[in-house]
Every structure is written in structure tokens, then in C-alpha cells.
Amino acid sequence: MISPSANDAVNEKADYSVSRSRAWFGFAMIFLLMMSDYIDRQIIVSLFPHLKEEWGLSDKQLGGLVSVISVVVAIGSIPVAMLADRFGRVKSIFVMAMIWSTATISCMFARNYGQLFASRAVVGLGETGYGSVGSALISALFPKRLHATLLGAFFAASSVGAVLGVVLGGVIAEHWGWRAAFGAVGFPGLAMALLFLLVPDYKNVIVKIRPTIDSKGAGAHLSRLIKTLSRGPTMWILCVAGSFQMIVVSAMWSWMPSFFNRYHGMPVAVAAKYAAVLVLFGAFGALFWGWVADRVSRREGANKLRLLALTTVLTAILFIAAFTLSLTQSLQFALILAGGSMMTCTVGVSVSAILDVTHPGLRSTGAAVHAFAINLFGLAVGPFLGGVISDHWSLQTAMAIIPAAGFFASFFYWKASCSYAADAALAADMVTDTAADVISQPDGYATRAVGGLQKAHA
């Protein structure tokens, strides 16, 4: 058994970096906190009808209450992940969970839209970096053969959390009012944050970038960091692909309760339950497609990206058909569920591919770059764009147009599959070389292993 202090290069070849029981306890806590994250994030969507009635809000304003979290997460994801890579993932996640849970509780005391919007922004501040840092922790604790499956399960927890948030929000608001819903989901998050301190962490791989003779300020420093992060284009293409797909996912998650309420005349609590079924299908889909990706990529890693190119285009076709064709309610719901089971296919697989092509000392940062992109250009766009289209035309029109983003996602996942093999090989060379005492890299970098704690120097 490899000790927790063994370096990353050895851990790549080992079965588990800690005992199996500690690794699986860590995964359980990471999974539960991801659920808490999305319960707090998504509970607002089932409260839209109550807020619209009480405060007279437009759909654009309602969408903003969801999008603001993704904007804040995007802005802070890279700095937080870099700090986590430097100072430790477990302590960083503990602080994040305490912030987002406390901010969720504060939402119950909001007296106007501005106060609620500000509290939701602080929820986003707490959630900043959790997905990327949690992904890096899973990657370190478990063998590579399980990465896509476990990352799929990790991000499936977001779907499970979204289900619970939507259902709990609708039921609690119906019985005790919408304010009580925030308190009911915020306090359990505080308890889970404390338990997370028992999760094992892994040793830091500190990457220091010292200026060279040709360095010219912060811009040159950032440029060299980007070059060190990933040597090829795959990571950046995956960021674009993931952003397009997250536009679809976030729009469906945010507006489905309102769609059932307005177009099928369902009471708020019933509409929330129907929407929760869609999100639950997404949770199973994330796990299932992660499992499929692990198997199709055993002989050729790029196959998992080709799989995403297929599933994203099928998702778009299913949703567009569901909201444009003249269908019975049951048939429309069947098509929506079919699309929902495929729309989350990218979440774990895309991150696993990011980790495959990223410098071993900057994995949290690499995942954070991906999180930055999909939050700012995907998760933040979907709810707000849906609200804008709904205000100008109709919610039905918004639900029919937005899934077309999946066609763009499909193209870019195919594009990423073309460069994946070469970029993954470069990253694998970095891992192998890092096991040695000293390696020389382009642009004057060198990585040294010192007592199990690797430090990179110019």
C-alpha cells in the first residue's frame, strides 16, 4: 500500500493512494457535499412562481437568481483552485461549504429582490472551486481505471442535489412558505462541512514560476503558467464544448418547473416533482455515461470524447422535438426524459479528459479552468437566456431554441477527440518525468521531488 505522502507519479500506478475505506469515506463526503451544493443552488427554481407572485418579478430577474451563482463561481474558480493546490483541498472545501450553507440560510431573511440576489451571490462565492477541487481529490484518492466512473458519480450528485432542491423547495414552500425552504436545506450543509475535516488529503505538488530574463510583468507570468498547465489545445476545446452543453442543462433545470406550471396547469409542488424526475434521469445519465466512457476508452482514450460528440447531438434532437412537435403530454414528457438522461453525459467524462491532459501539479487548476468556462459561458447563460427569450416571446420558444447549443457542443467534442491522444501523451510524460529527481521542461521549468513534496522551479 502506498503511503499518503507518496508522490503523484507513484500514485498513478498504485491501486489506492490511501486505504480503501478512507478513500471511499472521502468519496462519500465529497458526494454528499456536492448534493448540498446543488440543493442550495437549485432550490430557488421551484420557488419562482411564489417569488413572481409576491414581488412581481420578470422571468429575466428570476433567471438572474440562478445565473448569479454561476457567474461568481466562474470568477473565483481558478484562484480558489490554485490556493487549494497550494494549501490543501480538504481545508479549502470545509471553508467553501461553511460559506455557501450560511449564505443559503441568510436567503430566508431577504425582504426584497436586491437582498435575495446578494445572498445568492454569496452562495456562489462559497461554491467557488468546489467541483474542480473535489475532482482533483477524487483523482488523487482513486486509481485511474475508476476516474471517469467516479467523476460521473460525483457530478451525478449535482443532479441528485438538484432533484432534492426542486422537490423540497416546492413541498416546503407549499406548507410553510418559501422562506422556510432555505433554512431547511442550509443547516444540514453546516454539519456536513464539519464532517469533511475527517477526509484524507494528498500532498501538494507546488508549482512555482520564477520570472526569467525575457519576462515582462504579470502578463508574461500568466502566459507561462498557461503553457505549463497544458501543452496542447484539447483542454481549451473541451472548455468550449462543455460550455455549450451546460447552456442546455442549466436552462432545462431552471425552467422546467415553470414550464409544467404554465403550460400544463400543474400546481407548483406537482410541477416541481415532475421537473425533479427529469433531473433524476440526468443523475443516472451522468453515472451511466461515465461508466460507458470508461469502457469504450480502454483501448483508445479519445473514444470517450467521440461518445460525447454523439450523445450531445442526440440530446439536442430529442429536446427540440419535444418542444416543437405537436405531442400529447405523456409523449412530450417521454421525450423530455430521454433528453434528460443524455444531457448530463459530459459532466464526469469531460473533467476526466481535462485531468488526462493537464500538468500533474496543476490538476485542480486545470479542472478550475474548465469550471470557469462552463459556469460563466454555460451555467450562467442558460437560465438568464431562457428568461430573456421567455419575456420577449414565450417560455415554450425558449425551451425549443436553447437545446440547439448541443450541436455546437457535439462539434467541439469531436474536435477535442482529434488532439486528445497527443496531449494525453504529453501529460503522461510529465507524470513519468516527475518521478525522477529533476526534469527539464520547455521555457526554463524544472520539477524537483523533495521528500515526497514536489516543487517546480525555473
Residue pairs with C-beta under 8 A, 6 or more apart in sequence:
1 14
1 15
1 16
1 19
2 10
2 11
2 14
2 15
2 16
2 17
4 17
4 18
4 200
4 201
4 202
4 203
5 203
5 452
5 453
6 14
6 17
6 203
6 452
7 203
7 205
7 434
7 435
7 449
7 452
7 454
8 140
8 202
8 205
8 360
8 361
8 431
8 434
8 454
9 360
9 431
9 432
9 434
9 435
10 435
11 17
11 140
11 202
12 144
12 431
14 143
15 143
16 23
16 141
16 142
16 143
17 23
17 140
17 141
17 142
17 202
18 26
18 141
18 200
22 141
22 200
23 141
23 142
23 200
25 198
25 199
26 137
26 138
26 141
26 199
26 200
27 138
27 141
27 142
27 150
27 153
27 154
29 192
29 195
29 196
29 198
29 199
30 93
30 134
30 137
30 138
30 154
30 199
31 153
31 154
31 157
32 157
32 192
33 93
33 97
33 130
33 134
33 189
33 192
33 193
33 196
34 130
34 131
34 134
34 154
34 155
34 157
34 158
34 161
35 157
35 158
35 160
35 161
35 164
36 97
36 100
36 101
36 161
36 185
36 188
36 189
36 192
37 97
37 100
37 127
37 130
37 158
37 161
38 157
38 158
38 159
38 160
38 161
38 162
38 165
39 161
39 162
39 164
39 165
39 168
39 185
39 189
40 100
40 101
40 104
40 123
40 127
40 165
40 185
40 186
40 189
41 66
41 69
41 123
41 127
41 161
41 162
41 165
42 66
42 161
42 162
42 165
42 166
42 169
42 253
42 254
42 279
43 104
43 165
43 166
43 168
43 169
43 181
43 182
43 185
44 65
44 66
44 120
44 169
45 66
45 165
45 166
45 169
45 253
45 254
45 255
45 256
45 257
45 258
45 275
46 165
46 166
46 167
46 169
46 170
46 173
46 257
46 268
46 271
46 272
46 275
47 169
47 173
47 178
47 181
48 62
48 257
48 258
49 257
49 258
49 261
49 268
50 173
50 177
50 178
50 268
51 57
51 62
51 65
51 116
51 178
52 62
54 178
55 112
55 113
57 113
58 387
58 391
59 258
59 386
59 387
59 388
59 390
59 391
59 395
60 384
60 387
60 388
60 391
61 113
61 387
62 258
62 387
63 254
63 255
63 383
63 384
63 385
63 386
63 387
63 388
64 117
64 383
64 384
64 387
65 116
65 117
65 120
66 250
66 254
66 383
66 384
67 379
67 380
67 381
67 382
67 383
67 384
68 117
68 120
68 121
68 124
68 380
69 120
69 121
69 123
69 124
69 127
70 124
70 250
70 375
70 376
70 378
70 379
70 380
71 124
71 375
71 376
71 380
72 121
72 124
72 125
72 127
72 128
73 124
73 127
73 128
73 129
73 371
73 375
73 379
74 371
74 372
74 373
74 375
74 376
74 377
74 380
75 128
75 372
75 376
76 125
76 128
76 129
77 128
77 129
77 131
77 132
77 368
77 369
77 371
77 372
77 375
78 365
78 368
78 369
78 372
79 129
80 92
80 96
80 128
80 129
80 133
80 368
81 129
81 132
81 133
81 136
81 364
81 365
81 367
81 368
81 371
82 364
82 365
82 368
83 92
84 92
84 93
84 129
84 133
84 136
84 364
85 136
85 204
85 205
85 206
85 207
85 361
85 362
85 363
85 364
85 365
86 204
86 206
87 204
88 201
88 204
89 133
89 134
89 136
89 137
89 201
89 202
89 364
90 137
90 196
90 197
90 199
90 200
90 201
91 197
91 201
92 129
92 133
93 130
93 133
93 134
93 137
93 196
93 199
94 193
94 194
94 196
94 197
96 126
96 127
96 128
96 129
96 130
96 133
97 126
97 130
97 189
97 190
97 192
97 193
97 196
98 126
98 190
98 193
99 122
99 125
99 126
100 122
100 123
100 124
100 125
100 126
100 127
100 189
101 126
101 186
101 187
101 188
101 189
101 190
101 193
102 126
102 186
102 190
103 119
103 120
103 122
103 123
103 125
103 126
104 119
104 123
104 182
104 185
104 186
104 189
105 182
105 183
105 186
105 187
106 119
106 122
106 182
107 116
107 119
107 120
107 123
107 179
107 182
107 186
108 179
108 180
108 181
108 182
108 183
108 186
109 115
109 179
110 116
110 119
129 364
129 368
129 371
131 155
131 158
131 351
131 367
131 371
132 364
132 365
132 366
132 367
132 368
132 370
132 371
133 364
133 367
133 368
134 154
135 151
135 154
135 351
135 355
135 363
135 364
135 367
136 355
136 363
136 364
136 367
137 199
137 201
137 202
138 147
138 150
138 151
138 154
139 147
139 151
139 355
139 363
140 202
140 363
141 200
141 202
142 150
145 294
146 294
147 294
147 352
147 355
148 290
148 291
148 293
148 294
148 297
148 304
148 348
148 349
148 352
149 287
149 290
149 291
149 294
149 348
150 290
150 348
151 290
151 347
151 348
151 349
151 351
151 352
152 286
152 287
152 288
152 289
152 290
152 291
152 293
152 347
152 348
152 349
153 286
153 287
153 290
153 348
154 348
155 286
155 344
155 347
155 348
155 351
156 282
156 283
156 284
156 285
156 286
156 287
156 290
156 344
156 347
156 348
157 283
158 283
158 286
158 347
159 279
159 280
159 282
159 283
159 285
159 286
159 344
160 280
160 283
162 253
162 276
162 279
162 282
163 276
163 279
163 280
163 283
164 185
164 276
165 185
166 257
166 272
166 275
166 276
166 279
167 272
167 273
167 276
168 181
168 184
168 185
169 178
169 181
169 272
170 257
170 268
170 269
170 270
170 271
170 272
170 273
171 269
171 272
172 180
172 181
172 184
173 180
173 181
173 268
173 269
174 267
174 268
174 269
203 452
203 453
204 453
205 360
205 361
205 362
205 434
205 453
205 454
205 456
206 361
206 453
206 454
206 455
206 456
207 228
207 359
207 361
207 362
207 447
207 455
207 456
208 455
208 456
208 457
208 458
209 221
209 224
209 225
209 228
209 445
209 456
209 458
210 457
210 458
211 220
211 221
211 458
212 443
212 444
212 458
214 220
215 221
215 224
224 443
224 445
227 442
227 443
228 359
228 362
228 441
228 443
228 445
228 456
229 235
229 358
229 359
229 362
229 365
229 366
229 369
230 236
230 357
230 358
230 359
230 366
230 423
230 427
231 423
231 426
231 427
232 357
232 419
232 422
232 423
232 426
233 419
233 423
234 353
234 357
234 416
234 419
234 420
234 423
234 424
235 354
235 357
235 358
235 366
235 369
235 370
235 423
237 412
237 415
237 416
237 419
238 305
238 350
238 353
238 354
238 370
238 412
238 413
238 416
239 369
239 370
239 372
239 373
239 374
240 373
240 412
241 308
241 312
241 346
241 350
241 408
241 409
241 411
241 412
241 413
241 415
241 416
242 346
242 350
242 370
242 373
242 374
242 378
242 409
243 373
243 374
243 376
243 377
243 378
243 381
244 312
244 378
244 405
244 406
244 408
244 409
244 412
245 312
245 315
245 343
245 346
245 374
245 378
245 405
245 406
245 409
246 374
246 375
246 377
246 378
246 379
246 382
247 377
247 378
247 381
247 382
247 385
247 402
247 405
248 315
248 316
248 319
248 343
248 382
248 402
248 403
248 405
248 406
248 409
249 282
249 343
249 344
249 378
249 379
249 382
250 378
250 379
250 380
250 381
250 382
250 383
251 382
251 383
251 385
251 386
251 398
251 399
251 402
251 403
252 278
252 319
252 339
252 340
252 343
252 382
252 399
252 403
253 275
253 278
253 279
253 282
253 382
254 382
254 383
254 386
255 383
255 386
255 387
255 390
255 395
255 398
255 399
256 274
256 275
256 278
256 336
257 268
257 271
257 272
257 274
257 275
258 271
258 395
259 271
259 275
259 395
259 396
259 399
260 266
260 270
260 271
260 274
260 275
261 267
261 268
261 271
262 395
263 395
263 396
264 271
264 329
266 274
274 333
277 337
278 336
278 337
278 340
279 340
281 337
281 340
281 341
282 340
282 341
282 343
282 344
283 344
284 341
285 340
285 341
285 342
285 343
285 344
285 345
286 344
286 345
286 347
286 348
287 348
288 341
289 307
289 311
289 342
289 344
289 345
289 346
289 348
289 349
290 348
290 349
290 352
292 307
293 303
293 304
293 307
293 308
293 348
293 349
293 352
294 304
296 303
296 304
296 307
297 303
297 304
300 421
301 353
301 356
301 420
301 421
301 424
302 417
302 418
302 420
302 421
303 417
304 349
304 352
304 353
305 349
305 353
305 413
305 414
305 416
305 417
305 420
306 413
306 414
306 417
307 345
307 349
308 345
308 346
308 349
308 350
308 409
308 410
308 413
309 410
309 411
309 413
309 414
309 417
310 410
311 342
311 345
311 346
312 342
312 345
312 346
312 406
312 407
312 409
312 410
312 413
313 406
313 407
313 410
314 342
315 339
315 342
315 343
315 345
315 403
315 406
316 403
316 404
316 405
316 406
316 407
316 410
318 335
318 336
318 338
318 339
318 342
319 335
319 336
319 339
319 343
319 399
319 400
319 403
319 406
320 400
320 403
320 404
321 335
322 332
322 335
322 336
322 339
323 332
323 396
323 399
323 400
323 403
324 400
327 335
339 403
343 406
346 409
346 413
350 370
351 367
351 370
353 416
353 420
354 366
354 367
354 369
354 370
355 363
355 366
355 367
356 420
356 423
356 424
356 427
357 366
357 420
357 423
357 424
357 426
357 427
358 365
358 366
358 367
358 427
359 366
359 427
359 430
360 427
360 430
360 431
360 434
361 434
361 447
361 454
361 456
382 402
385 398
385 402
386 395
386 398
386 399
386 402
387 398
389 397
389 398
389 401
389 402
390 397
390 398
430 439
430 441
433 439
433 447
434 447
434 449
434 454
435 449
436 449
437 448
437 449
438 446
438 447
438 448
439 446
439 447
440 446
441 447
444 458
445 456
445 457
445 458
446 456
446 457
446 458
447 454
447 455
447 456
447 457
448 454
448 455
448 456
448 457
